[in-house]
Amino acid sequence: MHPNYHFDHDDGADDGFQDEDFSGRPSKTRLKKQMHDLQALGKELDEMPAHRLKAIVGMPESLLDALLDLKRIRSHEGRRRQLQYIGKIMRGIDAEPLREAVASFKLPGAKETLALHTAERWRDRLIAEDDAFTQWMGEHPGTDAQALRTLIRNARKDQATAAAAAAQGAEAPTERKGRAYRELFQQIKSTLAAAAAVAAPDDADDDQEDDDE
């Protein structure tokens, strides 16, 4: 070992060689990911209308101004720089309320998508499974059973006709699914929506009772 080389175990000074992972500071990789996440959050906030942004409780005025400015910027490079600036502002605040505001804004769209998927599954089941009709009537006894049976029967006929034509190599009809298929879907969707509307006040009452407790 070189005679002038020595270790200093006592002063604990940071000589610049200390790894960030052991210094208690975030690594450069982690900081970079954090900035990307915050910029992505900035993009989601930009999708919200201005009045929803202004309604977010506790949002710093500097961040609100930056987000409103972002809406006015059209150039790609300008938006990129503004998002970087927004990300830097959010590094100094609690971003969780902002994420909750974004999730709340997206919730109606998510509920609508779920309702559509539920209606699609019921439609396909009612056409494919005889037992599905009994289950549907059990859950929605106010449904016009005769009208529903007619729609199911016609939808099955249209489906069988299209399948037979495809098997014979014939040209597919313009309306592959048929009118009954679409009407069945609309009937199911409206019934589910009505049931959800009736259940909503009950859920609100339950929530109020929980709050009172």
Secondary structure as GFF3:
##gff-version 3
##sequence-region A 1 213
A	DSSP	alpha_helix	20	23	.	.	.	ID=ss1
A	DSSP	alpha_helix	28	46	.	.	.	ID=ss2
A	DSSP	alpha_helix	50	54	.	.	.	ID=ss3
A	DSSP	alpha_helix	61	72	.	.	.	ID=ss4
A	DSSP	alpha_helix	76	91	.	.	.	ID=ss5
A	DSSP	alpha_helix	96	128	.	.	.	ID=ss6
A	DSSP	alpha_helix	131	139	.	.	.	ID=ss7
A	DSSP	alpha_helix	145	167	.	.	.	ID=ss8
A	DSSP	alpha_helix	179	212	.	.	.	ID=ss9
###
